[in-house]
Amino acid sequence: MRADISHALAITPASSARERTIDITTTGARTGRPRRIEIWFYRVDGEIYLTSTPARRSWYVNLLRHPRFTFHLKHGVRADLDALALPVDDLVRARVLASVIDDLNQPSNPAGIAQPVESFERWMADSPLLRVTFSEGGSA
C-alpha cells in the first residue's frame, strides 16, 4: 500500500472529524445498485472499522449481503480502495466499541461530537460494526 494511503488510514483519537471522514460505495442489498454515502472510520489496535451510533443502517445491511465495497479516501489523499467488510465476534465487538466510545467521549474530542456518547450497552445491542480489510488492487 502506498505510504500516503497508509498515513491517511493511521488515524488516532487525536484525528479530526475531517481526517476520519470517508465515502463508501456499497452494493444495495435489495436493488444490487451502487450506493455511496459519507461515513467515519475508526482505527482500533491497528485495524480499521466502520460503525455508527445505535440504529438500523442501510450501509450495514448492504455490506452484510455484499461485503465487497469501495473505501474512498477524500481528504488530503484521494484514493479508491477495494475493501472487504467482515463481521466481528462478541469479544472483538466489546473491545472495539469500548475504544470508539472512549475516543468520542474524550474531553474536547477533536471530532466535535456532542458528549456524552450513549451508553456502552446500547452500542453493544444496536450499533453496526464491521472490520475492514483492503486488497492490493485499490486505485488512486
C-alpha positions in Angstrom: 0.0 0.0 0.0 1.3 3.5 -0.8 2.8 5.4 2.1 0.4 8.3 1.7 -2.6 5.9 1.9 -1.1 4.1 4.9 -0.7 7.5 6.6 -4.3 8.5 5.9 -5.5 5.3 7.4 -3.4 5.7 10.5 -5.8 7.9 12.4 -5.7 8.2 16.2 -8.0 9.6 18.9 -6.4 13.0 18.1 -7.6 12.8 14.5 -10.1 15.4 13.4 -13.6 14.7 12.0 -12.3 15.6 8.6 -9.5 13.0 8.8 -12.0 10.3 9.8 -14.5 11.1 7.0 -14.6 8.9 4.0 -17.2 7.8 1.5 -18.1 4.1 0.9 -19.8 2.7 -2.1 -21.7 -0.5 -1.3 -24.0 -2.7 -3.4 -27.7 -2.3 -2.4 -28.9 -5.4 -0.6 -32.3 -5.4 -2.4 -31.5 -3.5 -5.6 -28.0 -4.6 -6.4 -27.3 -1.0 -7.4 -24.3 1.1 -6.1 -24.9 3.2 -3.0 -22.4 5.9 -2.0 -22.6 7.5 1.5 -20.3 9.6 3.7 -19.2 7.9 7.0 -16.5 7.9 9.6 -14.0 5.2 10.1 -12.2 4.2 13.2 -8.8 2.5 13.9 -8.5 0.2 16.9 -5.4 -1.8 17.6 -4.2 -1.2 14.1 -7.4 -2.5 12.4 -10.0 -0.3 10.5 -13.7 -0.5 11.5 -16.9 1.0 10.3 -19.6 1.7 13.0 -22.1 4.4 13.9 -24.4 5.4 16.6 -27.0 2.8 17.5 -29.6 2.4 14.8 -30.5 0.3 11.8 -28.3 1.4 8.9 -28.7 0.6 5.2 -24.9 0.6 4.6 -24.6 -2.2 7.2 -27.4 -4.3 5.6 -25.8 -3.8 2.2 -22.3 -4.9 3.5 -23.7 -8.0 5.2 -25.3 -9.0 1.9 -22.4 -7.8 -0.4 -19.2 -7.5 1.7 -17.0 -6.2 -1.1 -17.1 -2.4 -1.4 -15.1 0.7 -2.2 -13.5 2.8 0.6 -13.0 6.3 -0.8 -10.3 8.4 0.9 -11.1 12.1 0.2 -9.3 14.5 2.5 -5.6 15.1 1.8 -5.2 11.8 0.0 -7.7 10.8 -2.7 -7.9 7.1 -3.3 -10.5 4.4 -4.1 -9.6 1.3 -2.2 -11.1 -2.2 -2.9 -12.2 -3.4 0.5 -14.0 -6.2 2.3 -16.3 -5.9 5.3 -16.0 -8.6 7.9 -18.3 -9.3 10.9 -16.7 -9.5 14.3 -17.3 -11.8 17.3 -18.7 -10.5 20.6 -15.2 -10.2 22.3 -13.9 -8.0 19.5 -17.1 -6.1 19.3 -16.9 -5.2 23.0 -13.3 -4.2 22.8 -13.8 -2.1 19.6 -17.0 -0.3 20.7 -15.4 0.5 24.1 -12.5 2.1 22.3 -14.8 4.0 20.0 -16.9 5.3 22.8 -13.8 6.3 24.8 -12.5 8.1 21.7 -15.8 10.0 21.3 -16.1 10.8 25.0 -12.6 12.3 25.4 -12.6 15.9 26.7 -12.9 18.3 23.9 -12.7 15.5 21.3 -11.2 16.6 18.0 -14.1 15.0 16.1 -16.6 17.6 17.6 -19.2 15.0 18.7 -21.6 16.1 21.4 -20.9 14.4 24.7 -21.5 12.1 26.4 -22.0 9.4 23.8 -24.8 6.9 24.5 -24.1 4.0 26.9 -21.9 1.1 26.1 -24.8 -1.3 26.5 -26.8 0.5 23.9 -23.9 0.5 21.4 -23.3 -3.2 22.0 -27.0 -4.0 21.4 -27.8 -1.7 18.4 -24.6 -0.4 16.7 -23.5 -1.8 13.4 -19.8 -2.8 13.4 -17.6 -4.3 10.6 -13.9 -4.8 10.3 -12.4 -3.6 7.0 -9.6 -5.3 5.1 -8.1 -4.0 1.9 -7.0 -5.8 -1.2 -3.8 -4.7 -3.0 -5.8 -3.7 -6.1 -7.1 -0.3 -4.8 -6.7 2.5 -7.3 -5.8 6.1 -6.6 
